[in-house]
Amino acid sequence: MSLGRLLVLCAVLVALGDCLLFREGAYKTRKKGRKERITSVEALEPGRIPDSNYLKISAVIPRLHRAGVRDFRNLQDLTLSSCGIIDLEPGAFLNVSSLSRLNLKENAIEHVRAGVFNKLNLSVIFLNKNEIKTIDGDAFDDMPTLTKIKLNSNKLAVWDANWFKNTPSLNHLSFRRNLLEELPDYAFRHVHGWHLVDGKEVTDTKILLSNNKITAISPKAFSGLGKLGQLYLDRNRIREIDPTVFSDLEMIRTVELSRNNLTEVPEGLFASVRVNNFYARSNRPLRCVPRDLVRAASKVVVTGIRKIDCECIGKLRSVGVVESDC
């Protein structure tokens, strides 16, 4: 039976009240282990499947219903990728206190609802390559151990500043290749730019927003972060940057603005911010950058710009490190 026909059949079974999670599939309890066939599965639970550290399921599962994964004490790493999942019901993961890594990539999820992930002890969530258009404002709240979330290659068009309340360990937010158009005031109000690692303060947070459709960034978009490790805004549609957009930050290790449509970089952009690396490669309208920016940053990279003003760049090299094609 083809995957398309099987999806249709599963949808009909769900509509008729069938309680099965899937009829036929396979599982692995080791990454390089052999697949074991399994049939007529109402839920993923010990008894049907060994309670191991690792579990990968291969099956067509259009709907992961409440308690669809339950009662595993030892399970740490769960992969449900390429299972055709459209809907994740609140409470889908029940009594899985050791689960730290969850891979749900390459499914067909459209909406991330509150109650699916909240209060789980997850460290890493992979939701990339789905069809996600909406995420409830509290879908990722109260997750104290979450450090990394990947939502690349989805269809998000709106950034919600309410995301990630009481999720203090989060330091890797990857939302590349979505449809985001703007960043609102206090877009990352619940994100911490730095964390304590072995008692030492580390500026480690990465915000990856490459390959969206961003044209507008509020002057207060990054307010509240304090410090930031890496900010990737490359491959968007940014023409202008407000000179005060980073004024509430103390430090940024890397700012990546390559392959946008910048006509200029405003003076004072880093007037009150310590910056290590500033990248503005392949911004075709850009001709030069301000002297104060070169003084503020440890390295400025403006390669890939055909009409760069080499006379201007030459003068800037006397005050800092500038990499260009001149």
N, C-alpha and C positions, 0 to 999 in steps of 0.2 A: 504494500500500500504506500502511495506517495505521501510525503510530508504534508502537502496541502490537504489531501483527503482526510488524513489522520487528524489534522487540526480541526477540520469541519466536524468530524465525528465526535471529537472530544467536546467541542462547543455544544453540540446537541445533547450529549450525555449530561453536561453540566446543567443545561436548561431543564432537563428532565429530572434533575435532582440526584443524579448518580453521585455517590460519595467517594468514588475512586479518585485518587490523585493521578494515577496513570495505570493502563492495563498491561503494557509491556515495556520493559526497559532493561537497564544494566547498571551496575555500580562497581566502583573500584575503591578499595580501602588503602591503597598505596599508589603513589604517583606513577610508578613503573610496574605496578602489579597488573594482573589479568582481570578482565571484566567478568563479572558474575551476572548471569541473567536473573531477572526477577519479574514476576507477573502479579497482576491484581493487587496493586499497592494502594491502600487507603491513606497511609501516612508513612513518612520516613521515620522509623523508630526502632530502638533496640528490640531484638526478637526477630524482626524481618531482616535487619541489616546489622552487622557487628558494630559495636560501639567503639570505634577506633579514633585516632587523632585526626585522620584525613578521610574525606569522603567525596567522591565525584559521581554524579548521577548523569546517565545518558538516557533520556526519555522525552516524550512530548508532554509537557505539563502547562496547558494554557492558563490554569488558575492555581496558584499556590494558596490553598484555603487555610482557614484558621487551624492552628496546631498541625499543619502539614508536615512540619519538621519538629519533632518533640522528644523530650526525655533522654537526650544524649548527655551523659556526664563527662565523657572524655573528648568529644568532638571539638577540634580547634579550627580546622580548615575545611570549609564546605564549598564545593563548586557545583553550581546549577546553571552553567553557561550553555547557550545554544539549545535551550529546552522549549523555546516557543512561548515563554511565559508572557502573558499579557497583563495579568492582574495579580498583585500581591495583597492579600487580605490582612488587615490588622490582626496581630496575634499569630501570624503564620509561623513564627519561630518561638516555641514554647519549651521552657525548662532546658535550655542549652547554655548553661552558665559558663562553659569553657570556650565557647565559640568566639574566636578572635579575628578570623579572616573569612570573608564571605564574598564569593565571586558570582555575580549575576549578569555578567556581560553577555552581549550578543543575544539578547532576548528581544521581546517586542513590548516591553513595559512602557506605558504612556503616562501614568500618574503615580507619583510616590506619595502614599498616604501616611498620615500620623498613625502611630500604633504598630507599625511594621518593625521598625528598628529601635525605637526609643527604649532606653534602659537595658538594652543588650550590652554585653561586655566586649563589643567589637572594637578592634584596632584599625582594621582596613575594610573598606567596602568598595567593590568594583561594580559600577553600574554603567560603564561605557558601552557604546554601540547598542543602545536601545532606541526607543522612540519617545523618550520622556519629554513632555511638553509642560507639565505642571508638577510642582512639589509643594505640598502643604507647608505653611509657615513654621509649623512645629514638628516636621517629619524627622528632623535630626537633633531634637532637643534632648537634654538629659542623657548624654552619652559620654561619660567622663573618661573613658579609655580610647575613644576614637582619635586616631592621629592622621589618617589618610582617607580621602574620598575621591574617587575618580568618576566623573560624569562626562567624559569626553564623547564626542560624536553622538549627541542627542539633539533635541529640537527645542531647547529652552530659549525663550525670547525675552523673559523678564527676570531680573535679579531681585530677590526678596531679602531685604536687610534684616528680616526677623529670623532667618535661618541660624541654626547652631547655638541656641541658648543653652547654657550650662553644658557646654562641650569644650572644656578648657584645654584639652591636650591636642586639639586639631592643629596640625602644622603643614598640611599638604592638601590644597584645594585645587583640583584639576578640572576645569570646565572648558577645555579646548574644543573647537569645532562644534559650537552651538550657534544659536541665532540671536544672542544678546545684542542689544542696541545701545544701552546706556547703563551707567552705574549711578545709583541714587545717592543721596546724602547718607552718610554713615553706613555704607554698603556692607562693611565688615565689623559692625558694632559689637558682635559677639565673638569675634575671632581675636586670639592673642598673637601678637607679632613675635613674642619671645617666650621661652619656657626655661624652667630650671632643669638642668641635666647634671646629675651627680652634685647638686648643690651650687652649680654655676649657671649664671644667666647666659643663654644661647639664643641669638637672633636667628631662628631657624625656619620661620614660616614662609612657605612658597604659595603664591597665588598665580595660577596659570589660566589666562583668559585669551590665549592665542587663537587666531582663526575664528573670530566671531564677526559681528557686524557693528561693532561699537563705534559710534560717532560722537556721543556725548558722555562726559565724565563730570559729575558734580564737583565743585570746588571742595566739598566736604566729604567726598566719597571715601577717603582713607582716614578720616578723623576717628580717633579712638584706638587705632592700632598701636601707636607709640613708636614701635620699631617694626621693621619688616625685612625679611631675608631676601626674597626674590619676587619681583613683580613682572609678569610677562603679559604684555599688551600688543605684541607683534601681530602682523597680518590682520589688522582691523581696518577701520575707515576713518581714523582720527585725523582731523585737519588742524585742530587748535587744542591747546592745553592751557587751562587757567594757571597763571603764575603762582597762585596760592594753593594749588591742589595738594602739595606735599608739606605745607607749612606747619601742620600739626604733628608731623613725624620728627623723631630725633635722628633716625638712621634708616637707610635702605642700602642693602649690599649690592643689589643689581636691579636696574630698571631697563627693560627691554621694550623698545618702541619701534623696532625695525619694520619695514614694509607697511607703513601707513601712508597717509597723504599730508604729512606735516609740511607746512609752508615756512614755519619758523619755530624755534624753541625760545620761549619767553625769558627775558632776563629775570633773575631772582627766583627761578624755579626751584633751586636748591639752596636758597639763601640761608635757611636755618636747619638744613639737613646734611648729615654726613653720608656721602655716597661713594661706593667703591667703583662700580662699573655702570656706564650709561651707553646704551646701544641705540643708534638711530639709523641703521643701515638701510639703504635702498628706499629712502623717502625722496622721491623724485623732485618735488618742488623745493626741497631744502637746499640752501646755499652755504650756510655756515651756522655756527652756534655761538652763544655769548661767551665773552671772556670769563665772567663770573662762574659760569657752569664748569668750564675747564679747570678753574681754580678749586672748585668744590669737589669735583669727582677725581678719583684716582686714575681712571682711564675713560676716555670718550672715543667711541668708534662710529665713524660716519662713512664707511666704505660703501661702494656700490651706487654712488650718486654721480652721474655723468657730468652734471653742470656745477659741481661743487666749486666754491670760490677758493682756489688754491692760495691766493695771496692772503686771504683771511686766515686760512688754516695754518699757513706758515707763521704768521704772527702769534697765533694761539699756542703753538708748540713751545714758545719761549716761557709759557707759564704752566704747562702741564702736558700730560701724555694724550696725544690725539692721533688716532689711526684713521687714515683716509687713503684714497687712491692717488693723491697728489705726489 
